């Protein structure tokens, strides 16, 4: 009897172990799908492109933007992120610095300043300067017809001062000791961020939370948008996103959510698919300044992976904040700007192109006034088109768990070298992150393709290759 029971015990133990093995071997995509919050299938190899509607065309409206969609689709762009499309508040509208439009006496001068698109006057309307609701719907429809997706910038932390919520629901806002609604406060200093053109929302108020979620759902149900890039998502407590995300997924199962954040719970709680790779972005600048080198990337990766259990970062060399406030890629990254751009397309996560980088954008775009990109030559469009082609045609480079794990290829303080492999597709990347030449020794025979030039390369193990300043190679087996 003892041995019979023992055999039964061993059988059950083996069965349990087998089930555990099957469970652990379940793909990350399948596990996320079962949880109800998986990266949409359409985003598995997607490239994100940020659009500043005001600055994108001379007309600065949806109709003019729509004429660029075939060009962007031909480049390979998958997702268009539109900066806030809502009406902009008139009250306390900023001109520049601390100067308000209302402080300007010259009426012609006053007309120059359109205000910050992040000072939302109404969450359920479109900015009339950009067009009508029908114009916006036509833009979404046109994008969908071309196989592209549209996500809109959402500003949940604050509203403009003439938003109807202020009049109808003043209790939805943060107030000082005298009962006055205030602009957002930096929790680190207890002082104003300086965003005086907006009023801070109070997330202790449950009615306001419900209204915010309902407003986000509105854009999904009425216009069939594909998701949101959420402004300053890190400034709102995680429990709100735990409530909000399921409500959005209920309206559209394959909604895509991007947080302007590096708060791990935003991803780990499965409330966002992606967040910002701010730390890596700043590390790139430190490498250019020779304050850090390629080896510091491994330190960053180790620290970063310990914080996150889900999702991925978006990586970029520019966006609207960086371009306007910190400078163009030429100012910030110098001769290394194309090298770093290529890195963001092969690195972990989803790459972002800021509208105009394909021109390229040699100037800092104004934030509060009209400042046309002035598309003309599209000098870098072939470069970005090829990068997108390399990413989409090589499964190893796909986003998140759809792509391959990154492994160190060899050690060098100036050359960041790694491999990624997925389902037989292997990519080897070498980036000389240095303004001088670097001599490297190949650790294995290479019979592959240079994916950027689409030419065959053949090297023997031990071959020494000299990489010129900021030179890089992206090699693949084309499997």
N, C-alpha and C positions, 0 to 999 in steps of 0.2 A: 504494500500500500504506500509506504514511504517513497519507494522508487517511482511508483506511478505518479504520485503527486509531484515528485521532483521533475519528472519528464514534462508534466503539464506546465509546471512553473517555467521550465527552460523554454518550452514552446511559446508560451505567452510573452516571455522576455524577448525572444528573437523576433516575434511578430511585432511587439511594441517598438523594438529598435528599428525594424524594417520600415514601419510607418513613420518613425521620426526621420529616417533617412530620406524617405520620399517627400516628407514635409519640408526638410531643409533644402532638398534639391529643387523645390518649386522655384520657378524663375521669379525674380524680383517683380517683373511686370505682372505676373499672375497673382502674386501675393498682394500687390497694391490694388489690382483689379477687384479682388475679393473684398478688400476693405472699402471699396467704393470710391477711392481717390487715386487713380492711376494717372500717370502722364498720358495725355491723349495720344493715340496711335499716330495721328497726323503730326505730332510734335517730336517724334522720335529722332529725326535728323534735321529739325527746323533751325533756320537762321532768323534772328530778330532784327528788325530795321525800325529805328525810331524816326518819327515824322513830327517836325514842328510846323504845323499847318500854316501858321502866320508867315513863316520865313521861307517855306518850301518853294513857292512860286511867286511871281510878281503880283498875281491876283490875291494870293493868300487865302484861298478858299477850297472847299471840297471838290468842286467841279474841275478846277485847274489841277488839283492833286490827282484826280482820277485819270488824267491824261498820261501820268507817269507810271501807272500800274503795269501796263504791258512791258515797259522797259525794266521795271523792278522784277517782274515775274520772269523775264528772260535772264536777268542776273542770277535768279535762283532764290530770291527772297521769299520766305514762307509766311512770316508774321509781320504785320505792320502794327507798331505801337504808336498810337496817336497821342500826343501830349493833350492836356485837357481841352475838350471841345465845347465846354459850357460857356454861357455868358460870363463876362468878367465884371466884378463889382465896380461901380463908379465911386462909391464912398471910400475915402482914404486910399484911393488908387495911387500907386507909386509911379513916379516919373524916373528918378534915378537916385541912388543912395537913400538919404532920408527925406528927399524932396518929394512932396505930394503934388499931384496934378493940380489940385485945388489951390496950391500956393503960387502957381504960375499965372501971372496977370495977362500976358500976351495970348489972346485966343488962338492964334495960328500956331504958336509954340505948343500950346496945351494939346492941340490935335495930334501932335507927334506921338504922344504916349498912350499906348493901348493897355497898359497895366499887366500884371502877372496873371497868366492863365491858371495859376494855382489859387487865385482868389475867386472862388466859385460863387456866382450870384444865384444860380438855380440848378439843382442837381438833375432836373428832368427836362432841361431845354438845351438847345444848341446855340452857340455864339452866332448871332445874326451876321457878323462880319465874315463868318466861314460859310454861310449859306443857310438854307432852310432844312427842316427835318427831312423833307423829301430828298434834298441833295445829299444829306448824310446817308439815308437809306440806299440811295443809288450807288454811293461809294462802297458801302458794305456789299451790296449785291454784285457790283462789278468785280470786287476783290474775290468773292466766292466763286464767281463764274470763271475766274482765272486760276482757281485752286489755291488762293491765298486766304489768310485769316486776318481778322481785325481785332485788336485788343485796345481798349481805351484807358487812358490815365485816370485813376480815381483818387480823389483828395478827401479822405475821411477824417483827417485830424482837425480841420478848421474850415470855415466858410468865409466868403466875403462879407463885408459889413452891411450890405443891403440885401443879403439873402433873406427870403421870406421867413425862414426859420427864426431869425432874430426877433422879428415883430410878433410872429405867431407863437413862438415857443422860447422865450428868453431863458427859461429854466433848463434848456438843453445845452447851455453854454457855461464855461468856467467863469467864475466871478471873483473879484477881490473882496476884501473885508468890508468894503462899503457897498457891495452889491453891484458893482460895475463889471460888465463883460470885459474880458481882457484878451490880449493877443497871446499866442503860445509862449510858454515858459520853458527855458532850458532846465531840465531836472538836475543837471550837474551843478549849475550855478545859482538856480532860483531866480534868475533874471530873464528878461525877454530875449528871445532869439533875434529880435529886430524885425520880425515879420509883422509889422504894424498894420499892414493892409488886410489882415485876416483876423477872425475871432475864433478863439479856442473852444472846441466842443468838449462837453463833459460826458465821459463814458461811464460815469456812475448812474446816468439816467437811462433807464430801460426803454422808455418810450423813444428816445433819440436813437438808441441802438436799433430798435425795430424799424424805424423810419429809414435809417441808413441802409439796412439790408434790403428793405423793400425798394429803395431807389436803385440799388445795384441790380436787383432782379429785373427791374423795369427795362433796363437797356438790353438785357438778354432776351426777354420775352417780346419786346416791341421791335427791336432792330436786329435781333439774331447775331449780336456781336459774339466773339469767341473767347472773351476773357478780359482780365484787367491787369494793368500794372498799377500797383497800389503805392501811392506817394507816402513816404515816411511811415511805412507799415510798422516799423520798430517802435513808433511812439504810442502804439495802442496795445493794451494788455492782451495776452494770448487768449484769455477766456472769450473775448469778443470774436476772434477768428475761429475758435472752436464752435461758436454758434453760427457765424456767418457762412463759412465755407460749405457746410452741408446744405444750407438753404440755396446757395448758388448752384451746387451740383444737382440739386433737385430740379432746377429749371433747365439745366443743360449738363448732361453727364460728362461731356468731354470739354468742359470749360478749362481754360488755361489760366493759372494764377501766378503772378510774379510779384514778389515783395521787394520794395526798396528797404532792405533790411539785411542784417547779418545776425539776427537773433535766432539761435538754433531751433527753438521750439516752433517757430513759424513753419519750418520744414518738418521737423521731427514729429510734430503732432498731425502731420498730413493736412495742413491747412494751406500750404503753398507748394507748388511744384519746384519753384526756383526762387532764389534771392540774389542779391548783388555780391559780386566778388570784389568788394571794396578793398579788402586787405591785400589781395593779390595785385589789384590795380596800383595801390600805393607802393607795393614792393617793386613793381616794374620801374616806377619813377626813382626809387632808391638805387636800383641797379644802374640806371642811366647816370645818376650822380656819383656812382662808384662808392656808395655807402654800404651796399650789399652786393653779392654776386650770385652766380647760378646755384651754388650750393645752398644758399638761403631759401631757395624755392622748396627744397626737400624738407627743410625745417618747417616752413609754412604748411606744406601738405600734410605732414605728420600731425601738427597741431590742429589743422582744420578738420581732418578726417575723424579725429577723436571727439569732435563736437557734434557731428551730424550722423544720423542714421538713415536719412531719407533725402530725396531730392538732389539738386545741384545748384551751382552758381551760374549766373550769366557773367561772361568775361568780355571786356571792352577796352579799347584804347581811348574812346571819347563818348560823351553823351552831352545832353544840353547843359547840365551843371558844369561839367569839366570844361567844355569848350568856352562857355561864357565867363566863368569865374576863375578858372585856373589856367586857361590858355589853349591854343590849338595843339594838335599832336606834334607839330613841328617845334613848338615852344617847349612842350613837356617831355617829349621822347626823342627829339632831335633826329639824328640819322638812323636811329633804331626803330622808328615808328612803323615801318612795314614789317620788320622782323617780329615785333611784338604783336602786330595785327595777325600775322600768320600763326603765332603761338596761340592766340585766343581761339583760333579755329581748330586747333589740333589738341588743345588742352582739355581737361575735364570740363564738362558743362556746355552751355549754349552760348554761341558767339552773338554779339550785338554790333551792328553798324549804325552809327549816327548819321542821319540824313545829311548828305553833302560830302561825306568822306570820299565818295567815289569821284567827286569833281576834280581835285580835292578841295577841302575847306581851309583856305589859308588865313581866314580871319575869325575873330571871336564874334559870334552873332550877338546882337543886342538882345536883351531880355524883355525890356518893357516897351520897346518900339519896333516898328516895322524895319526889317533888315534882310533883304532878299539874299538867298544863297547865290543866286546868279549862275545857275547851271549853264555851262557852255561847252567845255571840252571833254568832260567825263574821262579825264586822263587815267584815273585809277579804277575805272569800271572793269576793264579786262582783268586786273589783279584780283578784285573782289569776286568777280564771276568765276575765276579759276579756283579761288579758295573755297567758294561754296560748292563747286563741282567736286573738288577733292573730298570735302566733308560728306556730301550726300552719296557719293559713289563708293565710299569706304566705310563699311559697317563698323569697323574698329573705332571710328571717330564720331559715332552717333552720340546722342545726348543721354546722360545719366546711365541707367542700367542697360539701356539699349546698345550702348557702346562697349568697348573693351577696357579692361583695367589698364592702368598706366604702370609701367615698370621701368626702373632706371636702366639705361643702356650702358653707360660708362660714367666714371667720375671725372669731372674737370671743373675747376672753380669758375671758369668763364663760359663753358659750353653746357647748356642744359640739354641732355640727350635722354630720350625715353622711347619705349615701344608701347604700342597698344595693339591688341589682337582680339578678334571676335569671329567665331564661326569660320575659321580658316583665312580670314582677311587680316593681314599684318601690316602695320605702318610703323616705320622708324623715323623719328624726328630728331634733328640736331640743330640747335640754335646757338650761334655765337653771340652771347649777350655782352658784348665788349666792343669798345671802339678801336681795338687793335686786333691783329691776326692771332688765331689760335691753332696750334698743331695738335691733331687728335689721331689716335691709333684705333683702327677698326677692330673690334673683338671677334669678328666672324666673317666668313665669306658672304658677300652680298651680290645677289643676282636679282635685281629689282628694277623698278621704274622710278625716276624722278617725277613725282606726281605734278609738280608745278609746271614743268616743261614738257611732260609726257614723253621723256626720252629714256632709253634703256641704260642702266648703269651696271657695271660688273667689277667688283673689287675682291681681292683676296684678304683673308684674315691677316692682320698685322700691317696692312697698308696704312701709311700715314697721309692724312689729308689736311691741308691747311685751309682753314675757314677764314675768309677775309672779314674785316670789321662788319658786324651785324649780318653776316651771311648765314643762311639757313638751308637745310635740306629736309624735304618731306618725301620719304621713300615708301613705296608700297608694292605688294605682290599682285595687286589687282585681282585677288581671288573673289 
